[in-house]
Amino acid sequence: MESLADNADRRADRVAAVVLTVFVVASGMGGAAVLHWASNVGADDAFWSPYPTMAYPRAWPGLVQLPDGDIMVVGGLSTGGPTATTEVFDIDEEQWIPGPTMSVPRVGHTTTLLEDGTVLAVGGETGDGATASAEVIDLSEGVCYPLPDMILSRFGHAASMLPSGRVLVSGGSDGVTDKWSQAEIYDPGSQSWLPADAMSQPRQHFSMHLLENGEVIAVGGGPDAASELYDEAADSWHGEADMLKKRICAASILTPSGHVLVAGGIGDDYELRSAEMYDPDEGLWFGTDSMRYTRAHFTLSLLDDGRILAAGSWSDLEGVSNTAELFCQCSMTWSTTTPMLSARGGHGAALLPDGNVLLIGGRGVDGVTSSTEQYTPPTLPPEPPPTPPPPYCEPKDILPFVALVADAMPGYSENGLVAKVLVAQKYFEEGDLGECLRVLDAFYNQVRAFLNNEHVDEEEVQMLYEAYASVVDCLGGEPQPEIP
């Protein structure tokens, strides 16, 4: 099993080739192309329309899409604090129906659809502090029945179904002793909680996804950008490559290709608009085009045509937003779409059978809302499936390039050559490949000027050109002509 340090070394060795190739191929670019950023959808025929309101205002509700397609919301923050109520949206009748009331109010909890069609509600903040309680909501009987308490009280945790049908619950906080790294497993057969291996670091307001290989990935919510995987058979977590950004309160989604898209969230005291994807085959993260808006406490929804809708946002930093945008997996780009009817964040989202997306509740301009609205996507041609990358190119990636420049031209760092390559490295790590290309071209223009002024010799320029051209080719740009 690789250590975190070994994994970080492996990522450093291969990240340039993996990231750059995915961008070049997914955008359909050849070696002489430049990065293409999709234009705003702008005049598309997408629209939002009001939908029936819930019986109760609620933000940060638990949300489960039931086997028959109906949508169940569980608890959440209401006008007077956390609520114990549940309700179900009947997609055939297009109306909300009251569901059974839980034993305690909950917000910051998790809800998981079990294999028998019941719903597991776990933990949360009750208004009197974090709870270790859990219960099963059985709509067929119209009841909620309590389960044994978890080992720890927690809210802001994450939950994921395991291949065995058991449920992994990890992280969160009890509101007193900071964040948890501890994990535990609910066994529906015995209706009991079992201790599980702890994560490598504490996490809160993060997400977990069950990957196609049966492992669960934990993303965000920690003190740094580390991600990690849980292996049920071994009952162990193992480190995976770091994300490009530290994120909390981000949104994430598992794509049909098996990748995990993570976007937005809050970094070091500021909201993010950057996005990145996890490639489970390579165990690496790579950057995508950034969203057009910063977002936290928002939703990502997979549309029938393969696009992903990002909607809304709320935070103490930026307030509430009604903006929306679409991510195209083939081109790895975001484009704006028509704004929502109401600004909201901390809401729920579900895909309706007709391909529309229903947004539910959330925190709006005037506080917690019971309103809902649906998004009808634009009638654009379906995205083709992402093209698998070809064998990785082998560029002189940017970090060795920095060392090469510093070694070849030690007396010129004050003239900005090394500084320019370091700036290019910064843009590369942030996934802004367009700016990376621009700075690399500026670097080479300065090298040409130095040659004209006889500050460098032709042998040095030739060596630097080969390294420069290799990086630019792999970025999908067009190197400047070699100096004759």
N, C-alpha and C positions, 0 to 999 in steps of 0.2 A: 504494500500500500504506500502511495506517495505521501511524503510529508508536505505540509504547506510550503515549506521552503523549496522542496524539489519541484512542486507544482508551479511555484512562482518562477523558478528558473526555466522550466519548460515553456511557460507562457512567454517569457522574455525572448527565448530563442525563436519562437514561431509566430508571435502575434502579428508581426508586420506582414508576413506572407499570408496568414489566414485572413486578417482583416482586409488587407488591400485586395486580395483576390476576390473575396465575397463582394466587395463594392464594385469592382470592375465587371465581374460577370453578371451580378444581379442587375446592374444598370444597363447591361447590353453594350458595354463600351469596349472598343478595341484599344490597342496601344496608342493610337493617335487621337483618341477622343478626349474630351474634357468632361468633368463631372456635370451631370444634368440634374438640375433641381426642378421638380414638377411645379408648374404654375398653380396658383390658387384655383380651386374649382370654380369660385366666383359665381358665374351665371348658371350654375347647375340647377336642375329641377328638384333637388332635394328640398324637403320642407318638414317643419315640426307642426304637430297638431295636438290640441288638448285631449286628455283622456280622463276617465272618471277619477275623482279624488278618493283617497283612502278615508276611512272612518276616523283615523287618528293622524295628526302630524307626527312624522318620525324622520330622524336623521341617523346615519350609520346603522341601519337595520340589518339584521341577518336576512339573507335572501337565498331562496332555493327554488330552482325550476323542477317541478314535480314530474313524475314519469308521464302523466297525461298532458303535459305542456303548461298546466296552470302554474301560477307564480305565487309563492308563499313568502310573506315578509314576517319577521320575527323580532319583536322588541324594538330596540333603538332608543334614541333620545327624543322625548316628546316635549311638549310645552312645560310640563311640570317636573321634568327629569326623566330618568329611564322608565320605560314602560314594559309591562309584562304581557301586553296584548299581542295577538297575532291576527293576520287576515290573509285571505287567499283571493287572488285575481282570477276569476273564471274567464278563460280566453274565449269560450263559446258565447257566453252571455255578456261579455265585456262589462263586468261589474265586480266590485269587491264584496266578499262574503266574510263575516266574522269567523275567526278560528278560535280554538281553545286558548284559555289564558294560562300562562306559565306560572310556576310556583313563586318565582321572584322576577322583578323587573331586571332587564339586562341591556347594556350598551357596551360596545367593545368586546362582544362575545363572538363566537363562531357558530355557524349552523352547517351541518353536513348531512346530505341525503344518504341514508343507509341502504343496504342491498334489499331490505324488506319493504322499502318505500316509506318508512318512518323517517323523522328528522331529529338529529341529535343537536341539542343546544347546550353549549358549554361555556361556563365561566361568565365573565363580564363584570362591569361595574353596576351595582344595584342602587346607588344613591347613598348607601351606607358603607361603601367600600367595595373592594374586589371580593368575588365569591369563588369558592371551589365547587359550587353546586353544578349539577348537570341534570338534564332531563330529556326524555324522548317525547316528541310530539307525534301523536298518532291521529291523523285526520280521519281515517276510516272509523275510528271509535269516537272521535271528537274529544279526545282527552290528552292531557300532558301527564306523564307519570315520572316521578323522580327516580334518579339513579344514585348509587353511592357517590360521595364527593370525590373529586380529584385529589391527588396527593398535595397539590399546591393551589392556592387561590391565584387567579390570573385574569387580566384583561389586556386587550391589545395583543393577544397571542395569535397564532395561526394554526390551522388544522388541515389535514389532508387524508383522504382515503388511501389505504395501503393495498397492495395486490391481494392480500389475504381477506380483505373486507373489514379489517380493523381500522381504527382511526388514530393517526398520530397527532398529538397536540404538543406544541412546544412554544417556548418563549413567553412573552408577555411580562406583566408586572403585577405585584400585589398592591402597588401604590405606596409602599412603605420601604421595602428593601431594594428599590431600583429594579432593573430588568432581570428576567430569568434567562438562563441558558438551559435549564432543565426541561426534559421532555417526558411524556408519558403516553401510554396507548390505551384506548378504550376497546375492549373485547366484547362485541355484541353477544357472542355465544354465552359467556358467563356474566355479562353485564357488570364487568369489573374493570378497574384501572390498574395497569401494570407499569412499573418504572421502565424507562427507556434510557439509552445512552444520551448524555447531555451534548448540546451543540458546543462548538469550540468557543463561542462567545455569546453573551446575552443579546437578545433582539426583542424589539417591540414595534408594533405597527409595521409589520413586514408581511411577506407572502410565501407560501409554499406551493409547489406544483408536483404532481406525480408524472414523471417522465415515462417515455415508452419503454425504457429498459427496466422499469419497476422501482427505480430509485426516486426519492423525493428531494427536490432542490429547495433550499431556504435562501431567500433573496432579500437584502436590505435590512433596515431596522437596527443595525449594529453600530458599534463605535467606529468602524471603518468600512471599506468596500468589499470585504470578504464574502464569498458565497460558499455553501457547503452542501454535501449530499448525504442522505440517510439511506442505508442499506438495511431493509427489514430482516433479511435472512441472517445477517451478521449482527444485528442490533448495534450499528455503529455509524457515526458520522465521519466523513472524511473531507478534507479541504479540497476546494476546487479553485480555479483561477479567479482572481479578484475581478469584480466589476470595474468599469472605467470610472464610476462615480460612487461616492458614498450617498445613500438615499434612505430617507424615512418617509412614510406616508405617500409612497409612490404607487402607481398602478402597474399591474403586470398581467400577462395573459399567455397561455400556451397556444401556439399556432398549429395549424394542421400539419406543417412540416416537422413538428416536434421541437421547434425552437421556442425559447421563452423571450418575449418582448417585455422590457421594463422601461417605463417612461416617467419623466417628471419627478415629483417628490420634493423634499427639502434636503438640501445639502448642509453646508456649514452656515446656518442662519440665513439662507436665502433659497428661494424657490428655483427649481430647475426646469429647463425646457428640453434638455438633452434626452436622448433615448439610446438604448443599446439592446443587443440580442445575444442570447446564449446558444451556442452550438453544442449540443450534447455529444455529438460524434467526436469533436475535437476537444471538448472540455474547456472552451474558450469563449470570452465575451468580445464582441466587436461593435463599434459604434455605427449608428445610422444617422441619417439627416435628423436635425433637431426639430422638435415641434415648433409651431409658429408662436405659441404662447407658453409661459410658465404655468405649471399646474401642480396642485397637491390635493389629496382627498377627492379624486375624480374617478371616472370609470373608463375602461377599455372594453369594447364589444366587438366580437367577430361577426362581420356581415356575411351574407350568403355568397357574395362574389369574391370573398377572400380579403377584402379591405377591413381595416380595423378602425372603429370610431372612438375617438377620445372626446369626452364631453364634460364640461363644467370644471369647477375648481373652487376650493375654499381654503383659506388659511388666515391666521392672524396677521401674516406679513402682507398679503396682497388682497385680502377680502374675497368676495365671491364673484364668479364669472359666468357668463352665458355663452362663451365661445365653444366652438366645436371644430374638429378637423379630422381628416382621414389619413391613415397610413397605408401606403401601397407596398406590399411585401416584395413585389417583383423589382421595383425601382428603389426600394428602401427610402422613400421620400414621404413627407407630410404635405398636405394641402388643406387650406381652410374650406369649410363648408358653412352653410347657412346657420346663424346662431340660434340658440334655443329660445323658446318663448319666455322662460324665466331663468334667471341666474340661480345656480345651485351647486353645492358641493357636499360631499358626505352622503350622496344619494345611492340608490341601487339601480342596476340596469339588467335587463333581460331581453333576449331575442324572441320576438313573437313568431308564430308559425308562418306568417305572410312575409317574413324577412325584415319587418320593421323592428326598431329597437324601442323598448319602453323604459323611460327613466322615471324613478319612483322616489318621491319625497326629497329629503336632503335639507340642508341649511341654506336659506335664501337671503335676500336682502333684508327682509323683515323678520328673520328668525326661522325656526323649524317650520316646514311646510308639509301639507298633506297632498299637494298637487302632484299630478303625473302628466307626462307628455310623451308622444311617440315621434320617432324620427323615421321618415320615409327616405331611403337612400336615393342618390341620383341614378338615373338610368344610363349608366356608363357601361361600356363593354367589360365583361368579367376579366379580372387579372389572370394571366397565365400562371401556372405554378412556378415558384422560384426555381431557377436553373441550378442544378448542383454544380459546385465549383469544380474546375478541372484540376489536374495535379498542380500543387502549389508552385508558384514562381519562386525563385530563389534570389530576391533582391539583396543588395547591400543595404540592409535596413538602416533606419535613421540613426539609432544609437551608435553603431560602428561608424557611420558616416561622420557623426560629431567628432569622434575620437580621431578619425582620419584627417579631418580638417585641422583640428588642434595640433596634431603631430606634424602635418605637412607645412603648416603656416604659423608656427608659434609666435612669430613677431607681429601677426596681423589681427589678433583677437581684439585689440583696441580699435581696429578699423571696422569692426562689426561683422566679420565673416563668421567667426564661431558663434557670435550672438545670434546671427540670422538662422543658423542651423538649429540652435537651441530653441528659437521661437517656432521654427517649423516642427520640431519634435513636440512642443507643447500643443500645437494645433492638431498634430497627428494623434496624440493621446486623447484629445477631446473629441475626436471623430470629425473634425472640421477639415476635410481633405482639400476643399477648394482653397482655403486660406493657406494650408500647408504647401500646395503647389505654387501659390503666388509668392510665398516667401522663398521657396527654393529657386524660383526663377530670378528673384531679386538677388539672391546669393550668387548665382552664376553670372549675372550681369556685372556684379562687382568684381568677380574673378577676371572677366574679360577686360574690364577697365584697368585692373592691376597689370595684366599682361601688356596692354597697350602702353602703359607707363613704365614698363620694364621693372615692375616691383616683384614679379614672379617670373619663372622661366617656363618654357613650353612643356617640359617634362612634368612639372608640377600640375600645370593646367590640364594636361592629358589625363593624369591620374584622377584629378578631381572631377573632370567631365565624365569619365566612365562611372564613377560612383553616383554622381548627380543624375545621369541619364538612367541608370538602373532603378533608382528610387522613383523617379518621375514616371517611368514606364509602368512600374508595378502599381503606382497610384492611379493609372489610367489617363495620365496627362501626356502631353507631347513635349519631349525635351527640345530645348533650343538647338539650333544647328551647332555642330562642333566647329570650333575656330580652325580655319584652314592652316 
